[in-house]
Structures are given as structure tokens and as C-alpha cells.
Amino acid sequence: MTSLRRRLIVSLWLALLVVGTVSAAFTYLQTQRETNDMLDHQMEQVATFLDARAFGVPSSPPGMSRLHTDHDIEEDYIVAVRDASGHVLYAAPSGVQLPAFNWLGFRVVQLGGIDYRVFSGESGARRIAVAQQMELRRETAAAAAFAALLPVGLLIPVLALLIGIVIRRQLQPLSEAARAVAARAPVALDPLPVSGLPTEVRPLIEEINRLLARVAVANENERQFIADAAHALRTPLAALQLQADVLDGSCDVAERAARATELRAGIRRTVRLSRHLLALARSESAQSSSPATTVVGPVVAEAVHVYAPIAAARDVDIRQAAPCYAEVASDPRDLGQIIGNLLDNALRYTAAGGRVDVSATADAGGVRIEIADEGPGLPESELENVFQRFYRAPGDATEGSGLGLAVVRGIVGRLGGRVRLANRADRSGLIVQLWLPGGDVTPRRKAAQTQ
């Protein structure tokens, strides 16, 4: 696991090392240049001092006075003053004599196998030369550069230590937040505190708090679902138990057959309820994704074919309009679940001799599916309530679990569509209007649709 604190410290230390190295190199070169300039200036001053002195007859090297009597010979300047004819007027130190130079300014000259920095100047009839060993100049420049770099070298470790301390203090709120999270109970979903957190970290904690809020809502929905499911299953299971007890205690064959028929019907209702509960749980827990596309026509035709025997047994006519070959963003199972639940509701509420009409058309940006029945309809105030789980409209005496429309809305919402109920204007009954995203029709299917 990568530590943010360690990454920050190492990155800043590396940056400090690079900057310190570049700064040290620049300081070293600059100090050397300035030291050499200063030593050149001193050589010019020595020449100026010698020019101001009055010299008599030419002196021989053994009698020459030394310019720096308190230094070793390798640390002295070597000087020579000559007249216009080239005779030496003054030379120092004794025993060392510079040759005559026919150029002016600064140059590096090798004398006796040793490199010297030489300044040659002219003042009237005099020629003045001042020389200094290059090794001495390099040592002087290096000493000056080291003196300049010493504070930088001492400050870099101090700065590195300060960087570690500052980063540790600045990340302390994150450590405290981590400890607070670690100390929380596993089921605690209350928001994390954001006071005192850095501005850069606050959005992350706020997103975590929003996630905790969504998890809390999901947990509450799950608890409510479990409670509703337990309540919904308790009554039919108790009825099944009672019918089984009555069947077991009855000696009349006809009564036992009637009780067995009721028991089978109760079992079917319970199985149906459990299936609806499972479908509802799947629709509410499924993750949002990009499902495969499905052609609407074949799925609608299959659902009508499945429910046709049930409609015939109830003397209800199912009519399907021209098939729609548009595609919707759904897999066949979800679309079949939607159509099947809507058809089941329509058939249960349509009286014998009635009709259920099913149609699907490509709409702008999607597909519009409508299922119209000839049932009693609903009061306007109940058109939205019936989408709630386990809700039954007042006066509803039909068999049902109150979950069919809740399952439909859950699946449709997950697919990005919408569904609504409306009372028919032409006669008694309800019409379910459903929109699903998609609507693409391939050329081959367009040709089939027009035939």
C-alpha cells in the first residue's frame, strides 16, 4: 500500500536535493568566478602600487626586496618592473625574475613547468608584470566556494527534517479521520465529521458521507422490504396451514376434494407471491449498466402467446397490434417480466367478454408500449398509489399480491424508462403507458415491418 505521507516526503526530499545540487553548483561556479575577478583586481592594484614607487638604478635579483615578507614564496606575487630598454628596475621575490612580456593584459603563462596567471601593464616608459600561481588561485577560489556552500549544506538536512515535520502535522487531520472511521461500529452509517479537514480532502469525505447516506437508505429499504415480505407471506402461509389441518381432519370425500382445491389455489398464490418478491428484490438490487438491446416485437408476441390460454379460460380477448421491430435497451428477461406483469393485471381486472389491447410503436428516442384493459378503472387518487409495494386499492377483491406494478416500476426505472397509469377516455378501463430508451430499427427489420 502506497503511503501519501511517504510519497510527499520522498518527493519533496528529492526536489530539495535537486534544487540544492543545482544551487550548490551555481554558487560554486559563481564564487570561483568572483574570486578570480577579485584576484585579478588585486594584481592590478599591485601593479598600480609598483607604478607609484620611484626606482633608481637597475637592481640585481639578489638585492631585490620581497613584496610579501610574511608569506611563503609560493603564496607571493611575482613582480617585475622594467624600463623602456628592458632593464629590470625592480623584481620580487629575490631569486625569481619574470621574463619580459611584449603583450598587455592577463594571460596564463607556464614558467618553470608551473602555470601562472600574469598581468602585464605599461605606464609611460615602464613595463610592469605581476604573476600568481594558478594552483594558489584555485585553492583560494575553492576555499571561498566551500565557505559559501557550507550554510547551504547545513540547511538542506534541516529543511528535510522540517519538511517531514510539516507534512506530518498537515496530514494529522487525515490520520484522525482514519482513526475515527476505524473506531466506528460496523453498522454505523452516520456522516463523518468534515470540520478541520483541508479543502482538498473535504470533497472526498463529503462524497463518502453521501455514499453512507445512500447505503443507509438502501438498508432501510431492505429492512422495510423484509418486513413487508414477512407480513405478506404470513397470511397465505397461515391459510395454507389451516387448510391442511382441515383437510387432514375431514372424512367427507367431497369436502376433502373442495379443501384440496382450495389448498392448491393457496399454494399457487403463495408461489406467485414468492416469485413477485424475488423479481422485486432483483429489480431493486440490480446494478445500473448498459444492457444488451432487445427487439420489442418478438418479446411482446411471446408474452401474448403465454397468456393467451389464461385469457381464453376467462373469456377475454387479447389483441396485439402490428409488431414493432425497434430495439430497446433491455435484456429479453426484463422486458418479458414487464409485459407479463402488465398482461396479468389486465386479464385479472377485465371481465368475461372483454378485451385487452397490446401495442408497441417506435417513438422519438425510445419505444412506447401500451396495454389497455376493460376493467373497472381506478380513482385518480389511486393511480400512483398502486405502484407501491403490497398496496391494494380499496374494494379490490381480485387475487393478487400488490407487487406486480412495483416490480414493473423497479425494472423500468433501472432501464432508464418511465411508466404511468391512466383511465381510458373511451370506456371503463385502464391503460398502461410505458416508455423505454432505444428505438433503433435496422433496415432489414424496417423491410419486414412494412410487409
SVG drawing of the C-alpha trace seen along z (x, -y; Angstrom):
<svg xmlns="http://www.w3.org/2000/svg" viewBox="-69 -58 142 98">
<polyline fill="none" stroke="black" stroke-width="0.4" points="0.0,0.0 1.4,-3.4 1.7,-6.0 0.7,-9.5 2.9,-10.9 5.9,-8.8 5.4,-9.8 5.2,-13.5 8.3,-13.4 10.3,-11.5 9.2,-13.7 10.0,-16.9 13.3,-15.5 14.3,-14.6 13.2,-18.1 15.2,-19.7 18.2,-17.6 18.0,-18.5 17.5,-22.2 20.3,-22.1 22.6,-20.4 21.9,-22.9 22.2,-25.8 25.4,-24.5 26.9,-24.1 25.8,-27.6 27.2,-29.0 30.5,-27.2 31.0,-28.4 29.9,-31.9 32.1,-32.1 35.1,-30.9 34.4,-33.5 34.1,-36.3 37.2,-35.1 39.2,-35.1 38.0,-38.5 39.0,-39.7 42.4,-38.2 42.8,-39.8 41.8,-43.1 44.4,-42.7 47.1,-42.0 46.1,-45.3 46.3,-47.1 49.8,-45.6 50.8,-46.9 49.4,-50.3 51.3,-50.4 54.5,-49.5 54.0,-52.1 53.7,-54.8 57.1,-53.9 60.4,-55.5 63.1,-53.2 66.7,-54.1 69.3,-52.2 68.5,-48.7 68.9,-46.3 70.1,-42.8 67.8,-40.0 69.8,-39.1 69.3,-42.6 65.6,-42.8 63.2,-43.3 60.2,-41.0 56.7,-42.2 55.2,-39.9 57.8,-39.0 55.3,-37.2 54.3,-34.6 55.9,-31.6 57.3,-32.1 54.5,-30.1 52.0,-32.4 53.7,-35.7 53.0,-37.7 56.0,-37.6 56.6,-41.1 59.0,-42.7 59.4,-46.4 61.4,-47.2 62.4,-50.3 61.9,-51.0 65.1,-49.3 64.1,-46.1 66.4,-46.5 64.9,-45.3 64.2,-48.2 62.6,-46.1 61.9,-42.4 60.4,-40.3 60.8,-38.0 64.6,-37.7 65.9,-34.9 62.9,-34.9 62.7,-37.0 59.9,-37.3 60.8,-37.5 59.9,-40.5 56.4,-40.3 55.5,-42.1 51.7,-42.0 49.3,-43.8 46.5,-42.4 46.0,-39.0 47.3,-35.6 48.1,-32.2 51.8,-31.5 53.9,-28.5 57.1,-29.3 59.4,-26.6 56.8,-24.0 54.2,-25.8 51.2,-27.7 50.9,-31.4 48.3,-34.0 50.2,-37.0 49.2,-40.6 51.3,-42.8 50.9,-46.6 52.6,-49.6 52.9,-53.0 54.9,-55.6 58.3,-54.1 57.8,-51.3 56.6,-47.8 55.1,-46.2 54.4,-42.4 52.6,-40.7 52.3,-36.9 50.5,-34.5 50.4,-30.7 47.2,-29.2 47.3,-26.5 47.1,-29.2 44.3,-30.9 42.4,-27.6 42.9,-26.9 41.7,-30.3 38.6,-30.0 37.8,-26.6 38.1,-27.8 35.8,-30.7 33.3,-28.4 33.4,-26.0 32.7,-28.8 29.7,-29.9 28.4,-26.3 28.7,-25.4 25.5,-27.1 23.6,-25.5 25.0,-22.1 23.9,-22.5 20.5,-23.9 19.5,-21.0 19.2,-18.4 17.4,-20.9 15.0,-21.7 14.5,-18.0 13.6,-17.4 11.3,-20.4 9.5,-19.1 8.8,-15.8 7.5,-17.5 5.3,-19.9 3.8,-17.2 3.1,-15.1 1.3,-17.9 -0.7,-18.8 -1.8,-15.2 -2.8,-14.8 -6.5,-15.5 -6.5,-12.6 -5.0,-10.3 -7.6,-11.5 -10.3,-10.8 -8.9,-7.4 -8.9,-6.6 -12.5,-7.9 -13.6,-5.6 -11.7,-2.6 -13.4,-3.2 -16.9,-3.3 -19.3,-0.4 -19.8,1.9 -23.4,0.7 -22.8,-3.0 -23.8,-5.0 -23.9,-8.5 -21.8,-11.0 -18.1,-11.6 -17.1,-14.9 -15.7,-17.4 -14.7,-20.2 -10.9,-20.9 -10.2,-18.9 -8.1,-20.5 -10.0,-21.9 -8.5,-19.3 -9.7,-16.4 -13.2,-17.8 -14.8,-16.7 -13.7,-13.1 -15.2,-13.0 -18.3,-14.6 -18.7,-12.0 -18.1,-9.3 -20.9,-10.9 -23.2,-10.9 -22.4,-7.2 -23.1,-6.4 -26.5,-8.2 -27.3,-6.1 -26.3,-2.9 -28.5,-4.0 -31.4,-4.4 -30.7,-1.1 -30.5,0.6 -33.8,-1.0 -35.4,0.1 -34.1,3.6 -35.4,3.8 -38.8,2.5 -38.8,5.0 -38.1,7.9 -40.8,6.7 -43.3,6.3 -42.4,9.7 -42.7,11.4 -46.1,9.7 -47.2,10.7 -46.2,14.3 -47.6,14.7 -51.2,14.6 -51.1,17.1 -48.9,19.5 -51.3,19.4 -54.2,20.0 -52.3,23.0 -51.6,24.4 -55.3,24.0 -56.5,25.6 -54.1,28.5 -55.3,29.1 -59.0,29.0 -58.1,31.4 -56.4,33.8 -59.4,33.8 -62.2,34.2 -63.7,37.6 -66.1,36.5 -64.7,37.2 -66.4,34.2 -65.3,31.9 -61.7,33.2 -61.8,32.6 -63.0,29.0 -60.4,28.4 -57.7,29.8 -58.8,27.5 -58.6,24.5 -55.2,25.7 -53.8,25.9 -55.1,22.4 -53.4,21.1 -50.2,22.8 -50.4,21.2 -51.0,17.8 -48.0,18.3 -45.8,19.4 -46.9,16.4 -46.2,14.1 -42.7,15.6 -41.9,15.1 -43.0,11.5 -40.9,10.9 -37.9,12.4 -38.5,10.3 -38.9,7.2 -35.7,7.9 -33.8,8.4 -35.2,5.2 -34.2,3.2 -30.7,4.7 -29.6,4.9 -26.7,2.6 -27.2,-0.1 -25.3,0.9 -25.6,0.9 -27.8,3.9 -28.0,5.7 -30.6,4.4 -33.8,6.4 -36.2,6.3 -39.7,5.5 -41.9,7.3 -40.9,10.9 -40.9,10.4 -44.4,8.9 -45.6,11.7 -44.2,14.4 -45.9,12.8 -49.2,12.6 -48.8,16.3 -48.1,17.3 -51.1,15.5 -53.5,16.4 -54.7,19.7 -55.4,17.8 -57.3,15.2 -59.3,17.9 -60.2,19.5 -61.5,16.2 -63.3,15.4 -61.1,12.4 -59.7,11.5 -56.1,10.4 -55.3,8.4 -51.9,7.3 -51.3,4.5 -48.7,4.7 -45.4,5.9 -42.7,3.3 -39.2,4.2 -37.5,1.4 -34.8,2.2 -34.8,1.2 -32.0,1.1 -33.1,4.2 -32.5,7.9 -35.3,10.2 -35.9,11.4 -36.6,8.0 -38.8,6.9 -40.7,10.2 -41.2,9.6 -42.6,6.2 -45.0,7.3 -46.1,10.4 -46.9,8.5 -48.9,5.9 -50.8,8.5 -51.5,10.5 -53.0,7.3 -55.1,6.5 -56.5,10.0 -57.4,10.2 -59.4,6.9 -61.1,7.4 -64.5,9.1 -65.6,12.0 -66.3,10.9 -63.9,8.0 -60.7,7.3 -57.1,6.4 -55.2,4.4 -51.4,4.5 -49.4,2.2 -45.8,1.1 -44.5,-1.7 -41.2,-3.4 -41.1,-6.8 -38.6,-9.7 -35.6,-8.3 -37.4,-5.1 -40.3,-2.7 -43.8,-3.3 -45.7,-0.3 -49.4,-0.5 -51.7,2.2 -55.3,1.2 -57.9,3.3 -61.7,3.0 -61.7,3.3 -63.4,1.0 -60.5,-1.5 -59.2,-3.4 -60.0,-6.7 -57.5,-9.4 -56.1,-9.5 -55.1,-5.8 -53.3,-5.8 -50.0,-6.4 -50.6,-4.5 -50.9,-1.2 -47.2,-1.3 -46.3,-0.9 -45.3,2.5 -48.2,4.6 -50.7,1.9 -54.2,2.9 -56.8,0.3 -59.8,0.1 -62.5,2.5 -60.1,4.7 -61.3,8.3 -59.2,9.9 -56.4,12.3 -53.0,10.5 -50.0,9.7 -49.8,6.0 -46.3,6.4 -46.8,6.6 -46.8,2.9 -44.0,2.3 -41.9,4.8 -42.7,3.1 -41.7,-0.3 -38.5,1.0 -37.3,2.6 -38.4,-0.3 -36.6,-2.8 -33.4,-0.7 -33.6,-0.7 -34.0,-4.4 -37.6,-4.4 -40.9,-5.6 -44.4,-4.1 -47.7,-5.6 -51.4,-4.6 -54.4,-6.4 -58.1,-5.8 -59.4,-5.2 -61.4,-8.0 -63.5,-5.9 -64.8,-3.4 -64.2,-1.9 -60.7,-0.5 -57.1,-1.4 -54.3,-2.0 -50.6,-1.5 -48.2,-3.7 -44.6,-2.6 -41.5,-4.3 -38.2,-2.6 -35.0,-4.1 -33.8,-2.8 -35.9,-2.9 -33.3,-1.9 -34.7,0.1 -32.3,2.0 -33.0,1.8 -33.9,5.5 -36.4,5.1 -37.8,2.0 -38.5,4.0 -40.1,6.8 -42.2,4.2 -43.6,2.7 -44.6,6.1"/>
</svg>
